[in-house]
Amino acid sequence: MTLPPVANKVPKVDTLHGDIRQDDYFWLREKDNPEVTAYLRAENAYTAEVMKPTETFQEALYQELLARIKEDDSSVPYRRGAHFYYSRTEKGKQYPIYCRKAGSLDAPEEVTLDLNAMAEGHPFFSLGAYTVSDDGDLLAYTTDITGFREYTLYVKDLRTGRHLPRTIERVASVAWAADNLTIFYVTEDEAKRPYRLWQYRPGVAGSDLIYEETDALFRIGVERSRSRAYLFLGAGSFTSSEWRYIPAHDPAAVWRMLMPREKDHEYAVDHGKGGGNGAGNGGGGDRFYIRTNGGGRRNFRLVSVPVDDPRPARFTELIPHRDDVMLEDVEVFADHYVAHEREGGLIRLRITALAHGTSHHVEFPEPTYEVSADANAEFITRMYRFRYQSLITPASVFDYDTITRERTLLKQTVVLGGYDPARYRSERLHATAPDGTLVPISLVCRKETPRDGTAPMLLTGYGAYGMPYPVTFSSNRLSLLDRGFTIAIGHVRGGGELGKRWHDSGRMMNKRNTFTDFIAAGEHLVKEGYTATERLVIEGGSAGGLLIGAVLNMRPDLCRAAILRVPFVDVINTMLDESLPLTVGEFEEWGNPKIREQYEYMKTYCPYTNLGARAYPSILVKTSLNDSQVMYWEPAKWVAKLRALNAGAPATLFKINMDAGHGGASGRYDYLREIALDYAWVLNPPAWQ
């Protein structure tokens, strides 16, 4: 068999805080260097050779994955203005087709965008913004054709099917004013930070600069309220936010500040009307609804305030702060609002009538599940549309009547091949971290799966940015579950499962808690007989790849194998390079290594820094050449150093998608082939040798 590739060593020496660091693989950043391309292709060739005995199995897995999905399918239509909007897929085509119907679902179909035709000639294609003017005549949308998440704005006249001649590069967000003539859009700087707000009238040359964000910690975005009455400009860092607003009918108005930014104060705003006697919202008339964690109330509370006098002194508290409940989101409608509350790691929906302020919760039946908002474009409605799913229940779209409390199932994702959820069980359990903290674990397996240590397991985690790991359904996972695997999620600190303090205790100078939580989860699952060390595979992507990289250095004996997807593994070097996307903004998540104390702490866990000559398990690393969030060279350098320290590390495979970005392949069939390779590696022991 061919030996693993060997990357050249080109030492680069830096000194920081008196500490001398040598990076032998810094040169792999040179994306246009033919030697870099040759090295990446050599890694792909090595992976292909090792996996060659599984090619027939990969094809069988691909066909198995494909056989479970309904290839000709459509989303649930939603109403916005005079049209019903939806998307659909056709057998054999990689991408959705976006459509609408005027007035009724019985009306003729109008195709607004066919992504398959638009993607022709491009190995990667992604739709970003998709927003229609209030009169339904003009569509503003953005596309990315490289995977670098660099989107171009187009405007299409839906009456003629023709595009307006002007396109605009590097667009991050888009919103229409109510005049059907004015677009507000935000553009990115060279580090991909959204920082400038522009006003543009399609058909008119040029754009007017409205606002520029000069603080590199902050990113901005523009949006329209569901009421259609206001445009909002938000500026946010990881710890602070600030909002401005104008009436949507007056795009020439001066943007007014709601509350200026202040340290450790995050807030979000929506607009609604007063109702009845005002008991449900603090008063009648137009009001802003503000979800705020100011004053040290880390898990947020909800207040409302008159639009014509939005000073904090006029705040009326609607939902108080609670230490054990995270107020994640609030959606405001004409007669009610819906609060997304997370307690004990699980989301619940709280519905409050504006007329009299009474609230009730929507109940869900399973021990672990996920609930999220679906399309709710209409402001005046008694219905709330949400998406429910769990590890065993396919994604299901419901309309919920906020008055009668009846829910109507509109669509459940079809799983072909005779899927029966009664054959599976899901559980919620807890591991104990070294400091005594209870770490939630969600898992799913077939009902007959034994708890005697003989079952293989895939354990995944994330633990960053305050983002809860979603407990969602995947028909792909059935290829593992039906072969005896248990799938588990460690809800480790750094995520948002238990509120802002759960995030706080796994970021900055507390980051190591994320890794020790994950190790505790793995040990607990072994101790309780769900799996055994020699049958455990661990997995993580992006910041979750950092998690797995750190765990492999701390406890390489924890598992039999590990998958790292687009992993953030070169923490110190990336956080020292302020020209890279995300670096400056993420000083508030990881720290700034130019500060000695933070550098010393990062150095204790940085996966690249801490690689050593040790008995690592079998490893599969995956990345994409055009990733703008975690640059391809981070995993490339990590693999090169791992091989140099461990006699080539032949049990490590490195697979690079040369045409994609952070999320991997953009086409649905291409994506399934990527999953088939992963599963063939997990399920075929020879690939681990």
Secondary structure, DSSP 8 states (H G I E B T S, - for coil): -----------EEEEETTEEEEETTGGGG-TT-HHHHHHHHHHHHHHHHHHGGGHHHHHHHHHHHHHTB-SSEE---EEETTEEEEEEE-TT-SS-EEEEEESSTTS--EEEEEHHHHTTT-S--EEEEEEE-TTS-EEEEEEESSSS---EEEEEETTTTEE-S--BSSEEEEEE-TTSS-EEEEEE-TTS-EEEEEEE-TTSSS-EEEEE---TT-EEEEEE-TTSSEEEEEEE-SS-EEEEEEETT-TTS--EEEE---TT--EEEEEEE--TTSTTTTSSSEEEEEEE-GGG-TT-EEEEEETT---GGG-EEEE--BTTEEEEEEEE-SSEEEEEEEETTEEEEEEEETTT--EEEE---SSS-EEEE-----SS-SEEEEEEE-SSS--EEEEEETTT--EEEEEE--BTTT--GGGEEEEEEEEE-TTS-EEEEEEEEETT--SSS-S-EEEEE---TT--------GGGHHHHTTT-EEEEE--TTSSTT-HHHHHTTSGGGTHHHHHHHHHHHHHHHHTTS--GGGEEEEEETHHHHHHHHHHHH-GGG-SEEEEES----HHHHHH-TTSTTTTTTHHHH--TTSHHHHHHHHTT-TTTT--SS---EEEEEEETT-SSS-THHHHHHHHHHHHHTTT-TTEEEEEETT-BTTB-SSHHHHHHHHHHHHHHHH-GGGG-
